[in-house]
Amino acid sequence: MDSNDIWVGDLMDRQPSAKFLTSYLLANPHIKVLNVNSPWGAGKSFFLNKWKEDLGREHVCIFFNAWETDYTAEPLIALVACIEQQTVNELSLGSTGAGKNVIKVASALMKKAAPLIAKGLVKKFSGVEIDELLGKEAGDQAGETAKSVVEDLIKEQSKTATHVEEFKQAILDKLSQAAEDNGLHKPAFIFIDELDRCRPTYAIELLERVKHFFELDDCRFIVASDSTQLAHSVRAVYGEKFYSERYLSRFFDAEFRLDNSNMFAVAKQAEFVHSLSSLHMCINGNFEAYGRENSVAPNSSTVCTDETGYPEHALILVGMAKYFRVELREMLRYAQQINSMASALPKHNFHYFWAAFLIFAKTADEDLYQSLGHENKVDAAIDSYDLNKAAPVNFTFSGGLETIANIAKFYSRLIYSSREQMRHHSNNSKGWRELVVTEVQNSQKILRDYRKVVELAHRLS
């Protein structure tokens, strides 16, 4: 499989970042631990999985999901077991010299520690009972945990330097053996994912284990995390006044921030097959072609794209994601909820904008969402959210730029309009407003029911 096949579905164009980072790490051997920083739901797991698969054609690569093992007492055991599992050859554990040495040195490190939870973990990952790994007598010493033993090693490293160095060399030998067996090159790469989802103490301890036991010449760590969330985790352990960012910097030699600015390709994948009530937005942001003079040009807050044939519903989805400040994973989840709304409602021209505004508001701000159901509160609630919490976002129409807040307020007025008020709007509205009035006149009752369906759709995950 070539590199392009591996990166199929790379909607955010992450492949160049992976190539750049591979070159960077190979050219800078002093960078032992790289932090790939991005908010939750922004595609870190996709990036690490694809990068690992691509890089694995040339190097030994280990993928460690920290969240799947954070129920354990000692992350070092989980990490060692993961390395053993993913580098074992077709023969059994311990069949090679390097494998036997890992077992031997792990035994020296943890001879006094074999809690039941560690037994289950090693069995799960390697298929080998921990009694076989550490010796029969280790299983009888339930009072001393692996966690305490490893912590003692860190605290008294000067006294245990021989054991620590033997452990490091054993890991290097194991990774080197795996490279030789598979015709791969040094260094090995160990990818750690989902660190920011772990218990705060587990996340911190895992980083400490990497720092103390895995600073190896032929080994690179790539840790995916939301640095902001990770800093909160550190403060949860050490206190709100603790300088968590400075503390974390001691574990990472470099940081790379994923670029999540281009959401258009992802939004386009959220297909919508139902009949739409179009607002006739100018997708490319250019409305001067309509012959209007003194038109206001698109600005930095304008959501638009030069892609020909880009669907309006996807543009609305991107705009809502920016306005409500949500990441890719959340945006796609909300798109699924919007689709479920359209399926559940009576057949009509579905008002994607209003449905999307309701869905995003439901999670972003419950007070705002509840106010959308009260005619006398809705304008003030939208204005307050727009001013204090939202990101500035506007769309382009033939008559100029329009903000999300103004479009939402116009929808809410129509939904609660009397017949006489609706007639007034019909006679005095132009451009996109005229289109909305015409559509709402025929589906006003259905639009009032949107909120009922939102309550159900919101339960989808």
C-alpha positions, -999 to 999 in steps of 0.1 A, spaced: 0 0 0 15 34 -10 13 66 10 -17 80 -9 -38 49 -2 -30 52 35 -42 88 36 -76 82 19 -102 103 38 -76 129 48 -101 158 45 -80 182 65 -49 176 44 -28 162 73 -4 142 52 20 171 46 22 177 83 31 141 89 59 142 63 72 174 77 73 161 113 89 128 103 117 148 86 120 171 116 123 143 141 148 124 120 169 155 116 168 165 153 177 135 174 176 156 206 138 159 201 128 128 221 91 137 229 69 157 205 35 170 216 9 172 189 -15 198 203 -51 202 192 -84 206 210 -106 176 216 -125 164 185 -101 181 161 -88 149 145 -57 140 165 -65 103 166 -70 102 128 -37 120 123 -18 97 146 -33 65 132 -25 75 96 9 88 104 18 56 123 5 35 94 25 55 69 57 57 89 54 20 98 65 11 63 100 24 72 102 23 110 90 3 140 59 21 152 40 14 185 5 28 191 -5 32 227 -40 44 236 -35 58 271 -72 61 278 -78 24 273 -54 16 301 -60 44 326 -78 20 350 -45 5 359 -23 14 388 9 17 369 13 31 334 48 17 329 34 -19 330 8 -10 304 33 6 281 58 -22 283 31 -47 277 19 -27 246 55 -26 232 58 -63 237 25 -71 221 32 -49 190 67 -61 184 63 -98 191 71 -120 162 51 -150 151 66 -171 179 56 -168 215 65 -140 240 101 -144 252 111 -166 223 138 -141 211 169 -130 231 156 -94 231 122 -104 243 137 -125 271 158 -96 282 128 -73 285 111 -99 307 143 -103 328 148 -66 333 111 -59 340 113 -86 366 142 -68 382 123 -35 383 90 -49 396 100 -80 415 81 -69 445 50 -57 427 23 -78 411 -11 -65 420 -41 -83 406 -49 -54 382 -14 -56 368 -19 -93 363 -50 -88 343 -34 -61 322 -3 -80 312 -25 -111 305 -47 -89 283 -20 -74 262 6 -102 260 -12 -134 267 13 -142 295 5 -146 332 25 -120 353 37 -149 375 56 -161 345 69 -126 339 80 -118 374 82 -151 392 57 -170 413 66 -153 445 57 -119 431 20 -129 428 19 -134 466 30 -100 475 -3 -81 471 6 -55 497 32 -38 475 19 -24 442 37 -18 409 29 18 412 48 23 445 78 3 432 82 24 401 78 56 421 105 45 444 127 39 415 122 75 403 128 89 437 159 69 443 172 67 408 208 72 419 206 39 439 189 20 411 208 34 381 219 0 371 184 -14 369 171 17 351 199 16 325 193 -22 320 157 -15 315 164 12 289 189 -11 271 164 -40 271 137 -18 255 162 -6 229 173 -41 221 137 -52 218 129 -23 193 161 -30 174 153 -67 171 119 -58 158 134 -35 132 159 -61 121 133 -88 119 111 -66 96 138 -49 76 130 -15 91 152 15 101 160 32 134 147 51 153 114 35 166 84 57 171 59 54 199 26 72 195 6 80 226 -31 89 220 -60 101 242 -38 113 270 -61 143 277 -90 119 283 -72 100 311 -75 105 349 -53 135 358 -29 114 380 -26 87 353 -18 112 326 9 129 347 24 95 358 26 83 322 45 114 312 68 109 341 75 73 331 83 83 296 107 110 309 125 87 334 125 54 315 123 61 278 147 89 269 165 67 244 187 75 215 168 54 190 133 60 202 109 90 196 76 96 213 47 115 197 21 124 223 -13 137 211 -31 160 236 -51 191 241 -25 211 260 -51 233 276 -71 203 289 -39 187 300 -29 218 320 -63 217 337 -56 181 347 -23 190 362 -39 218 382 -66 194 394 -38 174 411 -15 202 422 -39 231 428 -53 260 408 -22 282 414 2 256 401 22 266 370 10 237 350 21 249 316 57 253 328 55 219 345 43 202 312 71 218 292 96 197 310 81 166 294 79 178 258 109 188 237 88 204 211 51 211 203 33 210 170 -2 225 167 -25 209 141 -42 234 118 -79 231 121 -88 263 102 -102 245 70 -135 229 80 -150 231 45 -140 197 32 -152 180 64 -185 198 63 -191 189 27 -189 152 36 -220 157 58 -243 150 29 -279 162 31 -305 144 9 -336 162 19 -353 191 1 -339 224 13 -352 259 17 -323 278 2 -312 313 13 -293 317 -20 -261 327 -3 -232 338 -25 -209 308 -18 -177 324 -30 -183 357 -11 -185 378 -42 -217 397 -46 -203 426 -67 -210 405 -98 -247 413 -93 -241 448 -104 -246 466 -71 -225 497 -64 -208 505 -31 -210 469 -21 -192 459 11 -164 434 4 -162 401 23 -141 404 55 -122 381 78 -155 370 94 -171 360 61 -177 323 56 -172 316 19 -152 293 -4 -140 294 -40 -149 257 -45 -173 254 -74 -207 238 -66 -201 239 -28 -234 231 -11 -251 258 9 -260 235 38 -223 228 42 -214 265 42 -241 270 70 -226 241 89 -191 257 88 -205 291 98 -223 276 128 -192 257 139 -172 289 138 -199 310 154 -205 286 183 -168 277 186 -170 240 182 -144 215 167 -147 190 139 -160 161 158 -188 181 174 -197 197 140 -201 163 124 -222 151 154 -245 181 150 -248 175 113 -260 140 121 -286 154 144 -298 179 118 -302 151 93 -322 132 119 -345 162 123 -352 164 86 -361 127 85 -385 130 114 -404 161 103 -432 162 77 -420 166 42 -414 202 33 -385 224 23 -363 220 53 -349 252 68 -314 241 74 -302 274 89 -328 275 116 -324 238 124 -287 242 127 -290 272 149 -312 253 173 -290 222 173 -258 242 180 -275 265 206 -288 235 225 -254 223 234 -235 257 234 -259 276 258 -290 261 273 -302 296 284 -300 308 248 -318 277 235 -346 280 260 -351 317 251 -356 307 214 -389 292 225 -402 326 239 -411 353 215 -404 381 241 -370 368 250 -354 356 218 -339 388 204 -323 398 236 -309 363 241 -294 361 206 -279 396 210 -264 387 243 -248 355 231 -236 372 199 -219 399 219 -204 379 248 -197 344 236 -200 339 198 -172 343 172 -180 370 145 -194 352 115 -213 365 85 -225 352 51 -227 369 17 -259 376 -1 -267 395 -33 -275 426 -11 -244 424 11 -232 407 42 -254 394 70 -246 381 104 -258 348 118 -274 367 147 -296 388 123 -306 358 102 -316 339 134 -336 368 148 -355 372 115 -364 335 115 -377 338 151 -398 368 143 -414 350 114 -421 318 134 -440 338 160 -457 362 136 -494 366 133 -511 365 100 -511 403 98 -474 405 108 -465 379 82 -483 400 56 -463 430 66 -430 410 63 -441 397 29 -447 433 16 -415 448 30 -388 421 27 -363 419 0 -335 395 -10 -329 365 13 -356 378 37 -382 377 10 -373 341 2 -375 331 38 -409 348 43 -423 329 13 -411 296 26 -422 302 63 -457 312 53 -462 276 41 -445 259 70 -449 281 100 -464 254 122 -438 229 113 -411 254 121 -426 259 156 -422 221 160 -385 221 152 -376 225 189 -396 194 199 -376 174 174 -343 190 185 -349 176 220 -349 141 205 -321 146 180 -299 160 208 -298 126 224 -280 111 194 -242 108 198 
